């Protein structure tokens, strides 16, 4: 039976790859027919400019603040012993659909060229009233690409709507990626301890950036006060035994807005630039090609703004007892290692690898495809293109993240209800 099951998975894998290739051809044909006024590639942003002035980089430094250990211990004493990733994966009770089972409308979110080599769709009912955000994987977390014995994908989602209806809450799907012929997942609500660890509230943020590094999960915190990033310990996941829309301590136990699990923050990073030039990290990724490994960040600047978009990085700490935290000085500040300015305004997700920077720009019109730029400090930028005259945008219409799984060579992203991957080598090959 095991051999027959393996053969079935191989046949389905081949069928899926053939299906995705056919989908890419259909999308290419559609892109060819789109009028130039709708989907032409934007003006070339040129090369990256180094931002080396003290005023330009000092405003980007972050001040670290860690939750007192006694507060975390008080919370875990009340909720029960924390669990790790394996327990969450073992409880997975939901499944992703592969591309063959996605609707035609969902598949339109995929890149035209290069084509995705893996694609999955989230259940509409399970994600209704939630907006897709950033993606990170166990390829970020550990240099062998796995967390323990598991390959894992984390996908962040933020709830839409008013605060009264739970709007702004953030949750993460822990996807068991050991068998990608049938990936399953479970939800974990992101939370912040309050009252000295006697309770917790939900994180209020659109998680547009997220990186899992060692045992820490760093997420963007737009909309949640003055903090720029929140830090979570992946080994401190708590069980929420009461299923209700409430968040925190309730009659009979603890609730996480319907999720089975809750992850309380263990720290945060706050911008120190204030209103004098500080840029909030809106998008994040991990760069394993630097020494030490680094956290890459970018800010959001609207496409109509001509001041340029800043890209920068922080080093991760190598000090004992600081696994997954940023390198800080004696005063607790995480300083910028290097920073750049790009003219590719309107760009969102950012990825850096081997001194090359990749920037995703959403489509200007609903239904169109976006642009993926590659920039360096020398020479003009390159963009993915398609169509008979190679002047059309080819990237996903609104990809929410770029995460490079170094061990597999894949870049993972998601757009709307579609989670997809493709080789970084195919992205480089498609850049005109």
C-alpha positions in Angstrom: 0.0 0.0 0.0 2.8 2.4 0.8 4.3 1.9 -2.7 1.0 2.4 -4.5 0.4 5.6 -2.4 3.8 6.9 -3.4 3.2 6.2 -7.1 -0.2 8.0 -6.8 1.5 11.1 -5.3 4.1 11.1 -8.1 1.5 10.9 -10.8 -0.5 13.6 -9.2 2.7 15.7 -8.8 3.4 15.3 -12.5 -0.2 16.2 -13.4 0.0 19.3 -11.2 3.2 20.5 -12.8 1.7 20.0 -16.2 -1.5 21.8 -15.1 0.5 24.8 -13.8 2.4 25.0 -17.0 -0.8 25.1 -18.9 -2.2 27.7 -16.6 0.9 29.8 -17.2 0.4 29.5 -21.0 -3.2 30.6 -20.6 -2.2 33.6 -18.5 0.5 34.5 -21.0 -2.1 34.5 -23.8 -4.4 36.7 -21.7 -1.6 39.1 -20.8 -0.8 39.4 -24.6 -4.3 40.7 -25.2 -4.3 43.3 -22.4 -3.9 46.8 -23.7 -0.6 48.6 -23.2 -2.3 51.4 -21.2 -3.4 48.8 -18.6 -0.4 46.6 -18.0 2.9 48.0 -19.3 5.9 47.8 -17.1 6.5 51.0 -15.1 9.5 53.3 -15.8 12.8 51.7 -14.9 13.8 52.7 -11.4 17.5 52.3 -12.2 20.1 51.2 -9.6 19.9 51.3 -5.8 21.4 54.3 -4.1 23.4 53.7 -1.0 22.0 55.5 2.1 25.1 56.1 4.2 24.4 59.4 6.0 24.1 59.1 9.8 20.8 61.0 9.7 19.4 58.5 7.2 20.3 55.4 9.1 20.1 56.5 12.7 16.4 57.1 12.3 15.9 53.5 11.3 17.4 52.0 14.5 15.1 50.0 16.8 15.0 49.8 20.6 14.5 46.3 22.0 12.0 45.7 24.8 11.5 42.1 26.2 8.5 40.9 28.2 9.7 40.1 31.7 10.2 36.3 32.2 8.0 36.3 35.3 5.0 37.6 33.2 5.5 34.9 30.6 5.8 32.3 33.4 2.6 33.6 35.1 0.7 33.3 31.9 1.9 29.7 31.1 1.2 28.7 34.7 -2.4 29.8 34.3 -2.8 28.3 30.8 -0.8 25.2 31.0 2.6 24.1 29.8 3.5 25.7 26.4 3.8 23.5 23.4 5.9 23.6 20.3 5.3 23.4 16.5 4.8 19.6 16.4 1.8 19.8 18.7 0.2 22.4 16.4 0.9 20.3 13.3 -0.5 17.2 15.0 -3.8 19.1 15.6 -4.1 20.3 11.9 -7.8 19.9 11.0 -7.9 21.9 7.8 -6.5 21.3 4.3 -5.3 23.4 1.4 -6.5 22.7 -2.1 -3.9 22.3 -4.8 -4.0 24.3 -8.1 -6.0 21.7 -9.9 -8.9 22.2 -7.5 -8.6 26.0 -7.4 -11.1 28.1 -9.3 -10.2 29.9 -12.5 -10.6 33.2 -10.7 -8.2 32.1 -7.9 -5.6 30.9 -10.4 -5.5 34.4 -12.1 -3.6 35.6 -9.0 -0.6 33.4 -10.1 2.4 34.9 -11.9 2.2 34.8 -15.7 6.0 34.3 -16.1 7.8 32.7 -14.6 5.2 30.2 -13.8 4.6 28.7 -10.4 5.8 25.2 -9.8 3.5 24.7 -6.8 0.3 26.4 -5.9 -2.4 25.9 -3.3 -5.7 27.7 -2.4 -7.2 28.5 0.9 -10.7 27.6 1.8 -13.0 30.6 1.1 -15.2 30.0 4.2 -12.1 29.6 6.4 -10.6 32.8 5.3 -13.7 35.0 4.8 -13.2 38.4 6.4 -9.4 37.8 6.7 -6.7 39.3 4.5 -3.7 37.3 3.4 -0.3 38.6 4.6 3.3 37.5 4.9 4.8 34.0 4.4 7.8 32.5 6.1 9.0 28.8 6.3 11.2 26.4 8.2 13.8 27.2 5.5 14.1 30.6 7.3 14.0 29.0 10.7 16.9 26.6 10.4 19.7 26.1 8.0 18.7 22.5 7.2 15.3 23.7 6.0 13.3 21.8 8.7 12.1 22.4 12.2 12.9 19.2 14.0 11.6 16.6 11.7 9.0 18.8 10.0 9.0 21.1 6.9 6.6 24.0 7.8 5.1 27.0 6.1 3.7 29.9 8.1 1.0 32.1 6.5 -0.2 35.3 8.3 -3.7 36.7 8.0 -5.3 39.8 9.4 -9.0 40.2 10.1 -10.9 42.9 8.3 -13.8 44.9 9.7 -14.3 47.0 12.8 -12.6 46.6 16.2 -15.9 45.5 17.7 -16.1 42.6 15.3 -12.5 41.5 15.8 -11.1 43.6 13.0 -7.3 44.0 13.0 -6.6 40.7 14.8 -3.7 38.6 13.4 -3.4 34.9 13.1 -0.9 32.5 11.5 -1.7 29.2 9.7 0.9 26.6 10.6 1.0 24.4 7.5 2.4 20.9 7.6 4.6 20.8 4.5 5.9 17.3 4.9 3.6 16.0 2.2 2.7 18.7 -0.2 0.3 16.5 -2.0 -2.1 17.1 0.8 -0.9 20.0 3.1 -2.9 20.5 6.3 -2.8 23.4 8.8 -4.0 24.8 12.1 -4.6 28.4 13.2 -2.6 30.2 15.9 -3.7 33.6 17.1 -0.9 36.2 17.7 -1.3 37.9 21.1 0.3 40.4 23.5 0.5 39.7 27.3 -1.1 42.3 29.5 -1.5 42.9 33.2 1.8 41.3 34.1 0.9 38.1 32.3 -2.5 37.6 33.9 -4.2 38.0 30.5 -3.5 38.7 26.9 -5.0 40.8 24.1 -4.9 40.1 20.4 -2.2 41.7 18.2 -3.8 44.4 16.1 -1.8 44.5 12.9 -1.8 43.8 9.2 1.1 41.3 9.2 2.7 42.4 5.9 6.1 41.2 7.0 7.0 38.0 9.0 10.3 36.1 9.5 10.8 32.9 11.4 14.4 32.7 12.5 15.7 30.1 14.9 13.1 29.9 17.7 11.7 33.4 17.1 9.0 34.8 14.9 9.3 38.5 14.0 6.2 40.2 12.6 5.4 43.7 11.5 3.1 45.7 13.9 1.5 48.4 11.9 -1.6 49.7 13.7 -0.5 48.4 17.1 0.8 51.5 18.9 4.3 52.6 18.5 6.0 49.2 18.2 7.5 48.4 14.8 8.0 44.6 15.3 6.7 42.1 17.7 8.7 39.0 18.7 7.3 35.6 19.4 8.9 32.5 20.8 7.8 29.5 18.7 8.2 27.2 21.7 5.7 29.2 23.8 2.5 28.3 22.0 -0.4 27.9 24.4 -3.7 26.0 24.0 -6.9 28.0 24.0 -9.5 25.6 25.3 -12.6 27.8 24.9 -13.8 28.2 21.3 -15.4 31.7 21.1 -15.0 35.0 19.4 -13.5 36.5 22.6 -9.7 37.0 23.1 -8.1 36.3 26.4 -9.3 35.0 29.7 -13.0 34.0 29.7 -15.4 32.0 31.8 -14.1 28.5 31.7 -10.6 29.2 30.5 -9.0 31.0 27.6 -10.1 32.0 24.1 -8.3 33.0 20.9 -11.1 34.2 18.6 -11.9 30.7 17.4 -8.3 29.5 17.1 -7.2 26.4 18.9 -3.8 27.9 19.8 -2.5 31.3 20.9 1.1 32.7 20.8 1.9 35.5 23.2 4.6 38.0 22.4 7.9 37.8 24.2 9.2 41.2 23.1 9.0 44.0 20.6 11.1 46.6 18.7 10.2 50.2 18.6 11.4 52.8 16.2 13.5 55.6 17.7 13.2 58.1 14.8 9.7 59.2 15.7 8.4 61.8 13.2 11.9 62.9 12.2 12.5 60.4 9.4 11.9 57.0 10.9 10.6 54.4 8.5 8.3 51.7 9.7 9.4 48.2 8.5 6.4 47.3 6.4 7.8 44.2 4.7 10.4 41.7 6.0 12.5 38.7 4.7 15.5 36.8 5.8 18.9 36.9 4.0 21.1 33.9 4.6 23.7 35.0 2.1 25.1 37.6 4.6 27.4 37.0 7.6 25.8 37.0 10.0 22.3 36.3 8.7 20.2 39.4 8.4 16.7 40.7 8.7 15.7 42.6 5.5 13.1 45.4 5.7 11.4 47.9 3.4 8.9 50.7 3.9 5.7 51.3 2.0 5.7 54.5 -0.2 2.8 55.1 -2.5 3.4 55.0 -6.3 2.7 58.7 -6.5 5.5 59.7 -4.1 8.8 60.7 -5.7 10.9 60.6 -2.5 12.0 57.0 -3.0 11.6 53.9 -0.9 14.1 52.8 1.7 15.5 49.3 2.0 17.7 48.2 4.9 18.9 45.3 7.0 19.6 44.5 10.6 22.1 41.8 11.7 20.8 38.9 13.8 22.5 38.3 17.1 25.0 35.5 17.7 25.3 36.1 21.4 24.5 33.3 23.9 20.9 33.4 25.1 19.7 35.6 22.2 18.7 33.1 19.6 16.5 34.7 17.0 16.9 38.3 18.3 18.5 41.2 16.5 22.0 42.2 17.4 21.9 45.2 19.8 24.4 47.5 21.4 24.9 48.0 25.1 21.9 50.4 25.2 19.6 47.9 23.6 19.5 49.5 20.1 19.4 47.4 16.9 21.3 49.5 14.3 21.1 49.4 10.6 23.9 47.4 8.9 23.3 48.9 5.4 20.6 50.8 3.7 19.5 51.9 0.2 17.0 54.0 -1.6 15.1 52.8 -4.7 12.9 54.8 -7.1 10.6 51.8 -7.4 7.9 53.5 -5.3 4.7 51.6 -4.8 6.7 48.4 -4.1 5.8 46.1 -1.4 7.4 42.7 -0.5 11.2 42.7 -0.5 13.8 39.9 -0.8 17.6 40.2 -0.7 20.1 37.5 -1.7 23.7 37.6 -2.9 23.6 41.5 -3.1 20.6 41.3 -5.4 17.3 43.0 -4.2 13.9 41.8 -5.4 10.9 44.1 -5.1 7.3 43.2 -5.8 5.0 46.0 -7.0 1.2 45.4 -7.1 -0.9 46.0 -10.2 -2.3 49.5 -10.6 -5.7 48.1 -11.7 -7.7 45.3 -10.2 -7.4 42.2 -12.3 -4.0 43.1 -13.8 -0.6 41.6 -13.0 2.1 43.3 -11.0 5.8 43.8 -11.5 8.8 42.1 -9.9 12.0 44.2 -10.0 15.5 43.1 -9.4 17.9 45.8 -8.4 21.6 46.2 -7.5 23.8 49.2 -6.9 25.0 49.1 -10.5 23.2 49.1 -13.7 19.4 49.4 -14.5 16.8 47.4 -12.8 15.4 44.2 -14.4 11.7 43.3 -14.5 9.8 40.1 -15.3 8.0 40.7 -18.6 5.7 38.8 -21.0 3.5 39.3 -24.0 4.5 39.3 -27.6 6.4 42.6 -27.2 7.7 41.7 -23.7 6.2 45.0 -22.4 3.6 43.5 -20.0 3.6 43.0 -16.3 4.0 39.3 -15.4 4.1 39.0 -11.6 1.3 38.2 -9.3 -1.3 41.0 -9.1 -0.8 41.6 -5.3 1.8 39.2 -3.8 2.1 39.7 -0.1 5.5 38.3 0.6 8.8 37.0 -0.8 10.4 34.3 1.2 13.4 32.3 -0.1 13.7 28.7 1.0 17.5 28.3 0.5 17.6 24.6 0.8 15.0 24.0 -2.0 15.8 27.1 -4.1 12.2 28.2 -4.0 10.6 31.6 -3.4 7.3 31.4 -1.6 4.6 34.0 -1.7 0.8 34.4 -1.6 -1.8 36.5 -3.4 -5.3 36.6 -2.2 -6.3 33.0 -1.4 -3.4 31.5 -3.4 -0.2 30.3 -1.8 2.5 29.6 -4.4 6.2 28.8 -5.0 8.7 29.0 -7.9 12.5 28.6 -8.2 14.6 31.7 -7.7 16.6 30.6 -10.8 13.5 30.9 -12.9 12.8 34.4 -11.6 16.4 35.4 -12.5 16.0 33.8 -16.0 12.8 35.7 -16.7 14.2 39.1 -15.9 14.5 41.1 -19.1 
